[in-house]
Amino acid sequence: MITFTKSMLKGAVAATAMMAGTMASSETLTMSSWVPPTHFIHTDFLVPFTERVAEVTEGRVNVVILPAPLASPPQHWELARNGVADITWGNFTYEPERFVSMWFAEFPNAGTDAEAQSRALWQTYEAYLADNAAFDGVKMLAVGMFGGGQLHHGSETITSPEDVANVKFRMGGPIQEQLLTSLGAVPVAAPATKAYEMLESGVIDGSLHTMESVVNFRLEDSLEHHTIFPNGFYDATFFVIMNGAKWDGLADEDRAAIEEIIGEELSAAWGKNFDLQNPAATEKLGAAGHEIVEASPELIAAVDTIYDTMVADWVEAAKAAGVEDPQAMLTFYNDTYKALAPQSAATVSQ
């Protein structure tokens, strides 16, 4: 379990008190975010969300994004659950043991339409996971996915299973680790924010990202070879959450107003941003002379074989994590995604 020092708690309390003092007539909520303020998640997703909260509550509730994160990316679930920050966002992948139930959405071939993915994931969460103990203590505001992660290498073309063998790739979670290990690669666990220094120091040869992540984490000079899987090599699942007690403490009219702009609507907004960013990044990298190639049929087939084993293993793990019928949940997600994005989801695995 992640813990926090007294100084961290005192600092967060002091910051909250200071801001509350300047806005005494309203409820001020603190948000901790771990991307720089120039990142599109901050400018195009988080900031508009804070503006919408103020708008729908007629200024009675204001969300203030703190100038620096209160902890590392993997600690952001606990920041909100413990009330160190009122609202946080993060990656379920960074706490894999806690969120075994979410692994299904990170499998290969989960899709490349991030809005449809995010809507489908929200509907799946509501139908199958809202009462799961792993999510206790928080109010889920949104979930999201990023439209398919791909393979990226610093100096070599990767198209076949043989090309992947013994290559050191940064990755972020157990699904990515299993994929890479099964393909004979060497997985190195680290958040995306660490990719640049790891590539520059030679700790890794390549890294797993969306196309937008290569640009937005400023990895263009370190990763010049990109291997595209038509339905995604893997994916990642994200959350936006609020401390449960803080949510319950809001006035009834404010909770009702905020309910109208969270859930599937906010999840869709998450996905829409990635649907804008990924093709723009692909175009930018291509114009810069980067090599962008499709994975060979042999490499795709190898991943599909791994997928079958992955699902079988996850079904048992998810049952142990309190999911009554994991296979039904996976099928529900895939069917919902197909209904929302029929063209891009035509070959999603079942």
N, C-alpha and C positions, 0 to 999 in steps of 0.2 A: 504494500500500500504506500502511495506517495505521501510524504509528510512535508510540512512547511515550517520554517523557522519562525521564532517570535518576531524577529525583525521584519520578515516579510509580511506577517499579519499586521504588525503595528503600522508599517508603511502603507498597506492597503487601506486600513481603517482611517489613517490620517488623511490620505488622498480623498477618500469618500467624504469625510467630515468637512474638508476644505471646500469641495465642490458643492456639497449640500448647503453649506453656509452661504454660498453665493447665489443659490437658487432655492431659497427657503420655501417658496410657495409651491414648489413642485417636487416630484419624486425623481431623484437622480440615481441612475443605474450605471455602474462601471462595467466596461467591457475590456477584457485583455485580448490582444491580438498579437500574433508573432510574425507577421509579414511586415516589411517596411511600408510606410505610408504612400509610397509611389506604386505599390503593387495593385493590380486591378481588383483583387479581392477586397482591399481596403477602399479604393476610390469608387469602384463600380458596384460593390455589393454591401459592404458594411456601412459606409457612410449613407447611402440611400436608405438602408434599413433604419438607421438612427433617425433620419429625417422623417420617415414614414411613421415611426412610433410617436414622435412629437406631434405630427400632423393629426393622426387619428385620435390621440388623447387630448387634443387641443392644448398642448403644452404642459399638461399635468405630469407626464412622464417623459424624462429626457435621458437618453443613453449617451454617455461620454466615453469615447475610446481613449484609453490611457496612453500616454506618450511612449511607453515601453512595455513589453510583455512582463507579466509578473513571474513567469517561470518559462521553462523550455517547452517546445511544442507538445511532447508527450504528457506533460503535466496539466494540460488545460482542462481536461474533464474534471479532475480533482479540484482545480481552482474554483470552478463553478459549484460543484457538489458541496464543497466545504464552505462556500460563501466568501472566499478570499477575493474573488471577482464575482459580480452579479451575473455577467453574461460572458461566455467564451465560445470559441469555435475551434475545431481541430479535426484530427484524422483518427478514426476508429482503429486504423491499422497500427497506430503507435502503442496501443494497449491490447494486443491480440488475445491474451488469455481471458481478459474481461469480456471481450466482444466476439467470442467465437461465433455467436449467432449471426453476425454480420458478414462472415467470410464469403458466403455464397455470392455476394454482389461484387466480389473482387476477383472471381474466377476469370479465366480467359473467355473471350467471346461475349463479354457482358454488354457490348454495344459501343457505338461511337457517337450517339446522339445524347449529349449530356442532359439536356432538358428532359427528354423522355425517360432517361435513366433515373434522374432525380425524382421525377414524379412517381415513377414505378416503385422506387425505393421507399418513398414516403407512404404510399398506399400499402406496401408490404409491411412496413414497420407498424402501421396502425392496425392491420389485420392480424398480424402474428406476434409482434414483439412489444407492444405498448405496455403490457403487464409483466414483462420479463424482469426478474430481479436485477439484472445488470444495469438497468436504466433507472433504478430507484434514486430518489433524491434530487432529480432535476426535472425541469420542464423542457421537453424537446420542442425547439422552435422550428428547426428545419433539418433535413438530411440532404446529402448531395453526392454526386459522382462527377467524374471529370472527362468522360468521353473517350476512354481508352488510352492506357499507357502504352508506350512503345520502347523498343531497344535503341540505345544510342551509344556510339563508340567514338573514342577520340581519334583513332588513326586508321581503322580497318573497316572494310565492308563486311557486314554480317548478313548472310542470306540463308545459310544451310545449318543443319544441326552441328556439323563439324566445325563451322566458324565460331560457334558459341562455346565449345569445349575449352575449359581452363581459363576463360576470360573472367576477370574480376569486375563484377558489376555492383554498384551501390543499389540497395533495395530497401524497402520500408516495412515489410511485414511478412507473415508466414506464408501467404499465398505466393508472393513473389519469390520467397526463399525456396519453396518447394518446386516451383517452375524452373528456377535457375539450377538448382541442385540436380533435378531430374534430367536436365539437358546437359549436365556435365560442367556447368559454369561454376564460378566461385562467388557466392553471395556475400556481400559485406553490408551489414545493417547500419543505417544512419538516416536521419531526416534529410529531406531534400535541401534544406538550408545548409547542409554540410558538404554538398556535392562539389562545389567549386574548389574548396581547399583540398579535398581528397583527390580530385583530378589533377590539380596543380602539383601536389606532392608525390603523385605517382602511386598512391595507395590503391587506386582503382583504375581500370582501363576504360570503363564505360559506366553508364548509369541509366536507371529506369525512370522515365518521365513521360508526361504528355508532351506534345510538341510545344505548347505554350510555355510549359515550365522551363524548357531549354532557353527560351528567350527571357522570360520574366525573372528567372534566377541568374541571368547573365552568364549562361554557359556556352554561348555561341562559339567562342574561341577555343573551348575545350572539347566540345562534342560536335564533330563535323560530319559524322556518318550516322544516318537514321534508317532504321528498319521498321517498316510499317506492316502491321497485321490488320487486315481489313475490318475485323470486329474487335480489335484491341488485344494486345498481348496479356494485359491484366487490367484491373481497375483499382480504385481506392474509394473508400466511403468516408464521408465527412459529417460532422454534426455542428449545429448551432444550438446551444443550450443556455438555460437560465437556472440559477439556484432555485430549488423547489419552494423553499420557505419564502424567498423574496417574491416569487411569482404569486404565491397564495396571499401574501401581504398587500398586494396591489388592490386598489378599490375595484369593486365588481364591474363598474362601467369601463374602467381602463383595461381590465383583463378581457372583457368582451370586445372592446375595440381592437386590441392587439391580436386577439384570436383571428380576426378577419384578414390579417396581413401576414400571418405565419403559416406553418403547416405546408400544405402542397404548394401554395402560392410562393412562399419564400424559398422552398426547395426548387421550384421551377426557375426562380430568378437566379439561384446559384448556377444551375445548369446552363441557362441562356448565356451567361457570361463566358463559360468555357466554350460554348458553341461559336461564339464570336472570336475568341482568342486563338483556338487551335488552328483553324484555316488561315488566319492572318499570320500566325507564326510559321506555318508551313511555307506560305508564300515568301515571307521574309528570308527564311533560311535557304530556300531554293534560289532566290535572287542573289544571295550572297555566295553562291557556288557550292553549297553543301550537297553532299550525296544523299539523296532520298530514294530508297529502293524498297520494293515489296519483299516480304518474306517468301521464300520458295515454298512450293507445295509440300516438299519434304519436311520443312521446318514447321509449317502449319499442322501437318499430320502428326508430327511428334508432340506438339503442344496439345492437340486434341486427345491423344492417347493419355497424356498426363492428366488432362481434365477429368477423364472417366475415373481414374484412381483417386483424384483429389475429391471429387464429389462423394464417392463411397466412404472415404475417410472422414470427411466433414459431417456426413449424416450422423455417424455415431457420436462424434464430438459435440454436435449441436444438440442431440438428444440429452447428453449428459449436462449440457448447459441450460436445459429447461425448455427446449423447443419441442413441442409435441410431435410435429410431423415436418421435419426439415425438407424432405423431398417435395412435399406439397407447397411449402413456402418458396422453394427455388422455382418450381413450375409456375407459381403465381407471379413471381417477379418477371420471369421470362415472357409469359403470356401478356402481362400488363405492358411490358416494354414493347412487345411486338405490336400491340394495339395502338400504342402511342406513336410509334416510329416504324411503321410497317416496311418501308423501303430499306432503311438502314439495319433493320433487325431480321431480315429474311433468313439469315443462316445462323442465328443465335443458337447455341447448343442447348439441348434439353437434358 
